[in-house]
């Protein structure tokens, strides 16, 4: 962590937590054990992010496509989510963590939605790190929902097509009041975004690490942050002329 300073720590880190099942399979364990071990990695990631001064940590917990997994695995994942909120909410609240939920909240059955809303409401006034949980989330669905809302405004005469700007679209996303991620990390060696923060991640630094999510330790996180600190972010522009190397 000696390469990190407040000026190089990203304000917002988003993580695609991948590889729980493969972690379990490699050890001859049921996939459910990989998910349970992954919850421990979530706790460690939140602690590390808070210690480093990261303001927002977004975790891709459950995608809108994950409902297509075997029912037994979906049920286990729902059970883990419930356990995490019930067991960890008080601790996170005490640590001044604010919880935000992004994703489609419509048609969530059972006691999942009340638990998610309780987590948000309980921690709403907290001023520490914001833990954003992407649940039942898909970026294409998120963008489509925002565009449908704008289409309603156009049809009602409240907005003209020419007034639909990137800023208006962003304001209609689930992350409207959350800054775009500076760094998106995916574990398990896979190198794709899998429908995660497609709009918000337009200028994010991407980092793919080989570790399965249950093995994503504090040291792994700090190593990723150190690598991020060495990157030159240009946002479509050029490096300052004084620092351009010959042939750049």
WOURRA-V790044 format. One record per pair of residues at least 4 apart in sequence whose C-alpha atoms are under 7 Angstrom apart, sorted by the first residue. I is the first residue (numbers start at 1). J is the second residue. Records with the same first field share a line. If there is no record, write none. Layout:
I = J ; J
This chain:
1 = 222 ; 226
3 = 226
4 = 8 ; 9 ; 226 ; 229
5 = 9
8 = 229
9 = 54 ; 225 ; 229
10 = 54 ; 182 ; 183
11 = 54 ; 55 ; 56 ; 182
12 = 54 ; 55 ; 56 ; 57 ; 181 ; 182 ; 183
13 = 56 ; 57 ; 58 ; 181 ; 182 ; 183 ; 184
14 = 57 ; 58 ; 59 ; 181 ; 183 ; 184 ; 185
15 = 58 ; 59 ; 60 ; 184 ; 185 ; 186
16 = 59 ; 60 ; 185 ; 186 ; 187
17 = 59 ; 60 ; 186 ; 187 ; 213
18 = 186 ; 187 ; 188 ; 212 ; 213
19 = 23 ; 187 ; 188 ; 212 ; 213
20 = 24 ; 34 ; 35 ; 38 ; 212 ; 213 ; 214
21 = 25 ; 31 ; 34
22 = 26
23 = 27 ; 34 ; 212
24 = 28 ; 29 ; 30 ; 31 ; 33 ; 34
25 = 29 ; 30 ; 31
29 = 33
31 = 35
32 = 36 ; 73 ; 76
33 = 37
34 = 38 ; 214
35 = 39
37 = 41 ; 214
38 = 42 ; 213 ; 214
39 = 43
40 = 44
41 = 45 ; 213 ; 214 ; 216 ; 217
42 = 46
43 = 47
44 = 48 ; 217 ; 218
45 = 49 ; 218
46 = 50
47 = 51
48 = 52 ; 218
49 = 53 ; 54
50 = 54 ; 129
54 = 129
55 = 129 ; 130
56 = 129 ; 130 ; 131
57 = 130 ; 131 ; 132
58 = 131 ; 132 ; 133 ; 134
59 = 132 ; 133 ; 134
60 = 133 ; 134 ; 135
61 = 133 ; 134 ; 135
62 = 66 ; 134 ; 135 ; 136 ; 137
63 = 135 ; 136 ; 137 ; 138
64 = 136 ; 137 ; 138
67 = 74
69 = 73 ; 74
70 = 74
71 = 75
72 = 76
73 = 77
74 = 78
75 = 79
76 = 80
77 = 81
78 = 82
79 = 83
80 = 84
81 = 85
82 = 86
83 = 87
84 = 88
85 = 89
88 = 92
89 = 93 ; 119
90 = 94
91 = 95
92 = 96 ; 97
93 = 97 ; 123
96 = 126 ; 127 ; 128
97 = 123 ; 126 ; 127 ; 128 ; 129 ; 130 ; 131
98 = 123 ; 124 ; 126 ; 127 ; 128 ; 129 ; 130 ; 131
99 = 119 ; 120 ; 123 ; 130 ; 131 ; 132
100 = 120 ; 130 ; 131 ; 132 ; 133
101 = 116 ; 132 ; 133 ; 134 ; 135
102 = 133 ; 134 ; 135 ; 137 ; 174
103 = 134 ; 135 ; 136 ; 137 ; 138 ; 174
104 = 136 ; 137
108 = 112 ; 113
111 = 115
112 = 116
113 = 117
114 = 118
115 = 119
116 = 120
117 = 121
118 = 122
119 = 123
120 = 124
138 = 142 ; 195 ; 196
139 = 143 ; 195 ; 196 ; 197 ; 198
140 = 144 ; 195
141 = 145
142 = 146 ; 173 ; 174
143 = 147 ; 173
144 = 148
145 = 149
146 = 150 ; 169 ; 172 ; 173
147 = 151
148 = 152
149 = 153
150 = 154
151 = 155
152 = 156
153 = 157 ; 158 ; 159
154 = 158 ; 159 ; 160 ; 161
159 = 163
164 = 168
165 = 169
166 = 170
167 = 171
168 = 172
169 = 173
170 = 176
171 = 176
172 = 176
180 = 200 ; 201
181 = 200 ; 201 ; 204
182 = 204 ; 205
183 = 204 ; 205 ; 206
184 = 204 ; 205 ; 206 ; 207
185 = 206 ; 207 ; 208
186 = 190 ; 207 ; 208 ; 209
187 = 208 ; 209 ; 210 ; 211 ; 212 ; 213
188 = 209 ; 210 ; 211 ; 212 ; 213
189 = 208 ; 209 ; 210 ; 211
190 = 208
191 = 208
197 = 201
198 = 202
203 = 235
211 = 215 ; 216
212 = 216
216 = 220 ; 221
217 = 221
218 = 222
219 = 223
220 = 224
221 = 225
222 = 226
223 = 227
224 = 228
225 = 229
226 = 230
227 = 231
234 = 238 ; 239
239 = 243 ; 244
240 = 244
244 = 248
